[in-house]
Amino acid sequence: MRLVFARMRRMFLTTLFILLALPCAMAMAAPMGYSVNSDQSPGDTLHQIDLAIGSVVPIGVEVSAGDDARGDIEGLTIAPGISTWGSFGLWAIDEEKFSLFQINKVNGTVVPNTEVQIQGISSPRANDFGMTFTCDDELYASSVTLQTLYRINQAGSATVVGGLGNLGANISALASYGSNPVRIFGLGNGLAGETKPQDNRSLYEIDPDTGIATWLFELGNEVSDYHQAGLSFDDTGRLWAITDRSSPALGKLSSEILLIDIGSGTASVESVTTAIGFESLAVAPPSSCQYHHPVPTLEVYGRVLAILILLITGLAGLRHRVS
C-alpha cells in the first residue's frame, strides 16, 4: 500500500507542477487577432493573424461592386460579452461607404441587416478611423482629420465627445480596458512631419467624457516608422498594436506587430506580418469588465484552482484509506 501511495503522490506532484505552470504558459503565449488588409488583392479581406509569428490567414472577403463597394475598412473592434450589439460580435467601419457593420468571423462577410450609414461626422474622407467598444457597451471612434472622439449608437449616429478637436493629436487606433473607471487608449500616427505635423508615434490615454487625449510615452526606436495603426487589448490585459507600413513615404513594407507595456512605457516588436496593409486590430472584447450581474463562468485561474482543490481532496481521501 505504501508503494501505491508513493506512486500516487509522485503523480499528484507532477500533475500539480503542470497545472501551476499552465496559467503562466497561457499568459505568455501570444493570441490570435483579426485585421483587415486593404492593400493587396482581393482587397479589404478579413485576416486572422498569429501575433507571435506574424502569419496571416485570409478568412474571406465581402464581394461587392458599385454603390455597395467597401474599399477602406479601418476601425475594427469586438463587442463585450454582455452586449446589445451582439455578444462578441466583430464590428468594422468603412470610410469609402461611410458605414458601420458587423463582420462574420467565420467567412469574413458582412452580417445581413447590420450595416448602417454614419451620421454626424462632418468629414467624409481621411478620417483614418480608430474604434473600440468599452465594457459598458459604448462604441467610440476617433477621426484623424478632425482630431475628435465620437460616441456612435446602433443607428449610426455619431456624437462628439467633449468638443471638436479635443484629441489634439492624429490618433488612428483605439482600445479600451476595464470598467469603473473605463480607460481608453489611443495610438498616434507614426510619420511625424510627412503630411501632418501633428503625427506623433506615441500612446495616449483619452478621457471618455471629455475626449481629451493625454500623452503617455513615445513607442521608442525599436518600432519602425509607420503610417496608421490598429490597437487592441487581449483577454489577459496585454496591449497589442499593428502598424501599417504601406504608404508613399515608406513604400510597400510588411506590418509590424507590437506589444506595448503601459506600466514601463515601452513597446517591443513581436513579429512582422507575411502581408502588407494592416491598419486595424481586434484581439478580444474589452477585458477586466465588472458587470452588475456576473456571468457564471470561471476564468483560467479559477478553473485551475478548482482542479487543484479536487486533486488535493482526492489525495487526502486516498491517504486516509491507506492509513
N, C-alpha and C positions, 0 to 999 in steps of 0.2 A: 504493500500500500504506500509506503514511504517513497518508493521508486516512482510509482504512478503520480504521486503528488508532486514530486520534484520535477517530473517532466511537464506536468500541467503548469507548474509555477514558471518554468522556463518559457513555455508557450505564451503564458499570460504576459510576462515581461517583454517578450518580443513583440506581441500584439500592442502592448501599451506604448512601446517606443515608436512603432509605426504610426499609431493613431496620434501621438503627440507631435510627430514630425509632419503629419499630413497637412494640418492647417498652415504651417509655415511654408510648405512647398506650394500649396494653393495660393497663398498670399503673394509669393514671389513670382509665380507664373504670369506671363502677360496674357491678357484676354483677347478675344476677337472683337473687332469693331466693324461698323458699317460706314461706307463713304460712297459718294457719287463721283464718277470720273466724267469730266466734260470735254477733255482734250483729245481723246483717242476714239477711234471707231468702235462701236456704232453710235457713240455719243450718249451722254447722260445715263450711264449704266450704273446700277447699284452693285457695289462690290462688298464682299466680306474680306476683311484684312486680318491676317495674323500679325498682331502688333509686335511680337517678339522678333520675327524674321522678315517682315515686310511683304510676304507673299500675298497676292490678291487673287480672289476667285470671283469672276462676274456671276451675278445671280440672275439678272435679267434686265431687259430694257423696255421702257414704255414705247411701243411703236406708235408714232403719231406723225401727223403731217398737217400742213396748212394752219388754220387758226387754232388747232388743238396741239400744236407743237410746244414741247417744253425743252428749251435749249440752254438753260443756265440754272440748274438746280444748285442751290448754295447751302442755306441753313439746313441742318439735319439733327433731329433730337428724338428721344424715346420718352413716351408718356409714363408717369409714375404708375405704381402697381394698383392704386385706387384712383381711377380717373374717369371723368365723363367723356374724355376724348377717345376712350378705348384703352383699357389697361395694357401697358407695354407696347402700345402702337408706335410705329415709326413714322414720324411726320417730316415733311420737307416743304421748302418754299422755293418757288421758281421765279427768277427775275424777268425772264423773257415773257412769260404769260402772266406774271404778277399774280400768282395764285398760291394757295396753301392746300396741301392734300396729304393723305396717308399713303404710304407705300407698303405693299405686301412684302414682308421679309423673306418669303419662300420663293416667289417668282419675280420680284422686282418691278411689278406693275402697280399702277395707281389703283387704290382700293375704290370700287364704284361708290358714287354718291358721297364722297368725302371732300371733293375739291370745291373751294370757294375762292372768289376774287378778293384780293387785298384792297381794302379801302381805308383812307385816312393817312396814307404816306404820300407826300406831295411829289417826290422824285421817282419817276418810273424806271430810271436807269442808274447804273453804277452804285447801287446800294451795298453790294457785297455783303449780303445779309449774314449775320450770325443768329442763332436761335437756340433756345433752351426751355424746357419745362422746369418748373420748381415742384417741390414736394406738395405744395398746396394747390397743384393742378393749374397754375397760371402759366401761360405761354408768353415768353418775352422774345423780342427780336431787336437787333441793332442795325442801324444804317450807317455806312461809312460816309457817304456823301453828305448826309445831314448831321452826322455825329450825334445821333439821338437814339435813346432807348424807347421801345414801344411795347405795350401790352396788347396782345391780339386775342379776340374771342373766337368762338367756333363759327361765327358768321363771317369771319374775315375782317372785322372792323378793328382797326389799329388805333390805339390811344397813346398819345405822347406821355411818357413818364417824366414828371418834373417840368421840363421845358425843352424846347428845340435847342440842340447844340450842347446839352448838359454833359454829354460824354467827354467832349473836349479832346477826343483822340479818334483815329481811324481804327475802330475795333470791328473786326470781321468774324469773330468767333466768340461764342458764349457757352458757359457751363455753370450749372448751379449745384449747390451742395447743402444738405441739412434743412432743418426747419426750426423755428423758434431760437435763433433767427434764421431766415433764408439768406444764404450767401450766394451772390452771383459774381462770377469772374469773367473777364474779357481779355482776349489776346489781340494786341495791336498788329497792324500790317507790318511787314518786315523789310520794305525797300525805302528806307529813310532818304528823302531828297530826290527820289526818282521823278515822280509827278506830283506827289502830295507831301509837302514839307512836314505835315503832322504825323506821317508814318513813324511808328515807334515800336520796335520789336521787343515789347515789354508786356508783362502781365499786370492787369488792373483788377481791383475789386470795385464792383458797381453797387451803389445803393438802390435797392429795388423800389424805393418810394420816391426818390428824387432824381434818379437817372444820372447821378454824378459819379464819374469814374475816378478812383484814387489810384495813383501809380504805386505799384509794389516793388518791382525789380525788372531789370533787363534780363533777357534769356542767356546772354553770355556768348563768348567766342566759339564755343563748341557747335552752336547752331548756325547753319549756313544761311545766307541771305534767302529770303522767300518773299512771295507776293502776298497771298491771302493764307488763311489757315482754318482748321477746324479744331474744336476743343470739347472734351468730354471727360467726366469722372467715370471710373469703373465702379463696380459694386463693393469694392473694399475701400473706396475713398481716394484712390490714386488718380492724379490728374494727367491726362494724355492729350497730346496735340498732334496734328498732322499738317504739314506745310506744303503749300502749292508753289513749286519752284519752276513753273512754266509761265514765262512772261517775256515780252520783248527785251527786257533788260537782262534776263537770266538765260534765255534760250529754252530748250526743252529738257529739263532735268527732273529726275525722279523725286517724289516727295520724301521728306524725312519724317519719321515718327519720333516724337519727343515724349519723355517722361519728366514732368515738372514737379519739383518739390517746393511747395509753398513755404514750408517751415524754414528751410535753409536758403530759399531764394535762388535756386539753381535749376538748370534744365540740362538734360543729357539726351543724346541721340541714341535711341534704342535700336533702330533699324532703318533701312531705306527701301521704299516700295519697288516692286517689279514693274510698275506702270507709272505714268505721269498724270498730273492734272487733278489731284485730290484737294478740295478746299472745304470739306465738311467732315465731321466725325461724330458718330453716335456709338457709344460703347455700352451704356447701361442706362436704365431710368435713374432719376435722382436718388442718391443714396443717403443714408442716415436720416430717413424721414421718421417723424414721430407722429403717428396717427392717433386720433382720439379713440378709435375703435381698432385695436391692433389686429393684424391679420394672424390667424392661429397657425403660424409656421415657425420652425426653428431655423436660425442661421447656422452656418457651417460649424462654428464653435459650439453652439447649443447641441447639435446632433452628435458631435464628438464627445461632449461631456455626458450625454445620455448613454452612449455606448460604454464609456468608461465606468459609469455607475453600475450598469448591468454586469459588466465583467467583474468588477470588484465584489458585487453582491454574490455572483455565482462562485467566485473563488472562495469567498468566506464560507459559503454553504458547503462547498466541497471539502474544505479543510475541517469543518465541524464534523462532517460524516466520517472522515478518515480517522480523526482523533477518537 
